[in-house]
Amino acid sequence: MSDAPPDPLPTPSSEEVVHKRRPRYPGRNPRAFEHKYKELRSVQYPDAAAHIESRGKTLAGSHRPILVQEILGVLNPRPGERGVDCTLGHGGHALELLGRLRTDGAPGRLLGLDVDPLELPRAEARIRAAGHDADAFVAVPSNFAGLPAVLARMEWDGADVILADLGVSSMQIDNPERGFTYKSDGPLDLRLNPLRGVSAAEWLAGVRVNRLEAALREGADEPRATSLAAALATAREVTPFRRTCQLADWLRGWGDKADPKDEIERRVRRVFQALRIAVNDEYSALDTWLRGLPACLRPGGRVAVLTFHSGEDRRVKHAFRRGLEDGTYSEAPDEVLRPSPEEQRANPRSSSAKLRWARRAGETGK
Ligand SMILES: C[S@@+](CC[C@H](N)C(=O)[O-])C[C@H]1O[C@@H](n2cnc3c(N)ncnc32)[C@H](O)[C@@H]1O
């Protein structure tokens, strides 16, 4: 993608660029977001973005769409059809879908939903800048659990193609102020919509220990959910968990000192995933969406879902399998599509992705 997101940092004047020395960091690596990502300071570091992209890395503030050709292959969006991208994110998949729906000036339309009120307007601006007006694309600030209501408001009888690329975007992960990362310190927030609900810090401070245990088990298959939940509940009485690095460091110090380092890091990752799923009520949104999906698809309509861990994938697999058995779907292969080794190398965040798809029974109207 060639367009850059709005620069969140003040851009230095050319005088400052000439005279200001690079700040010295207390440790080996810069800790602050603005020091870490040179591509966010295009005046100071004009070649940074090109250099990062040439190394196959994702630019901070952007997101690389995963399994694009595979998704276009299974969804097969045709000119003039109606589509929904339930998880707009950076808009990468949306632009690809729009390219197909609007081929040769066809009147295809795409709705782009996202719960994130900070990123949604940026994605919309990017899609407008790519030449898609309100006839082609409508951005909808909504949880995808509310898709049937969104379609009713738009007076759509259903969509021909629907995509959901679950989880979080690179923009959300990379910004420490959102609280998804523990590579840089930030508030323990983890909300996809920071204007609603409670932060992970508040959730962790008030949750009952058996609920915490269930969240660790269901959200991340944490093998030591019982003892970890009890230890977290004791520790929070002494010092409440408020910052991402504080929680990560505590987790690294917990448990068996002989645990291998990579298992300790996997545990930290699992706990952050479980917290994210809990504070955003992700499973209940996904279950509601899967239940309402058949009614949102036109006969012959196609749906594709990208999942990133077993809790998500299980839900999608079972919903599609049930739909196939009861005749709601005419196709829903059991096999998943995975990113090629090349894609995984070029974009390590794609490594755990699995693509499932289904086709609603009945003849396509077009
Ligand atoms: C992996 S990113 C999508 C990236 C996108 N496909 C692209 O090409 O840029 C997932 C996005 O889904 C959004 N999201 C997660 N759960 C959601 C939900 N229940 N309803 C609506 N949006 C959701 C997140 O805020 C995030 O922006």
The ligand as an SDF file (V2000), in Angstrom:
LIG
                    3D

 27 29  0  0  0  0  0  0  0  0999 V2000
   -6.7190   -8.3150   11.5280 C   0  0  0  0  0  0  0  0  0  0  0  0
   -7.4590   -6.7420   11.4890 S   0  0  0  0  0  0  0  0  0  0  0  0
   -8.1690   -6.6420    9.8940 C   0  0  0  0  0  0  0  0  0  0  0  0
   -7.1950   -6.2000    8.8360 C   0  0  0  0  0  0  0  0  0  0  0  0
   -7.8220   -5.9820    7.4840 C   0  0  0  0  0  0  0  0  0  0  0  0
   -8.3440   -7.2030    6.9220 N   0  0  0  0  0  0  0  0  0  0  0  0
   -6.8610   -5.3140    6.5290 C   0  0  0  0  0  0  0  0  0  0  0  0
   -6.6640   -5.8140    5.4180 O   0  0  0  0  0  0  0  0  0  0  0  0
   -6.2960   -4.2760    6.8870 O   0  0  0  0  0  0  0  0  0  0  0  0
   -8.8660   -7.0010   12.4890 C   0  0  0  0  0  0  0  0  0  0  0  0
   -9.7460   -5.7720   12.6310 C   0  0  0  0  0  0  0  0  0  0  0  0
  -11.0130   -6.2450   13.0910 O   0  0  0  0  0  0  0  0  0  0  0  0
  -11.5120   -5.3620   14.0450 C   0  0  0  0  0  0  0  0  0  0  0  0
  -12.4380   -6.1520   14.8780 N   0  0  0  0  0  0  0  0  0  0  0  0
  -12.1330   -7.1380   15.7550 C   0  0  0  0  0  0  0  0  0  0  0  0
  -13.2520   -7.6510   16.3050 N   0  0  0  0  0  0  0  0  0  0  0  0
  -14.2900   -6.9710   15.7470 C   0  0  0  0  0  0  0  0  0  0  0  0
  -15.7060   -7.0620   15.8960 C   0  0  0  0  0  0  0  0  0  0  0  0
  -16.2740   -7.9230   16.7410 N   0  0  0  0  0  0  0  0  0  0  0  0
  -16.4830   -6.2390   15.1500 N   0  0  0  0  0  0  0  0  0  0  0  0
  -15.9140   -5.3550   14.2740 C   0  0  0  0  0  0  0  0  0  0  0  0
  -14.5710   -5.2130   14.1250 N   0  0  0  0  0  0  0  0  0  0  0  0
  -13.7720   -6.0220   14.8310 C   0  0  0  0  0  0  0  0  0  0  0  0
  -10.3080   -4.8390   14.7680 C   0  0  0  0  0  0  0  0  0  0  0  0
  -10.5850   -3.6080   15.3660 O   0  0  0  0  0  0  0  0  0  0  0  0
   -9.2880   -4.7420   13.6380 C   0  0  0  0  0  0  0  0  0  0  0  0
   -9.3140   -3.4840   13.0510 O   0  0  0  0  0  0  0  0  0  0  0  0
  1  2  1  0
  2  3  1  0
  2 10  1  0
  3  4  1  0
  4  5  1  0
  5  6  1  0
  5  7  1  0
  7  8  2  0
  7  9  1  0
 10 11  1  0
 11 12  1  0
 11 26  1  0
 12 13  1  0
 13 14  1  0
 13 24  1  0
 14 15  1  0
 14 23  1  0
 15 16  2  0
 16 17  1  0
 17 18  1  0
 17 23  2  0
 18 19  1  0
 18 20  2  0
 20 21  1  0
 21 22  2  0
 22 23  1  0
 24 25  1  0
 24 26  1  0
 26 27  1  0
M  CHG  2   2   1   9  -1
M  END
$$$$
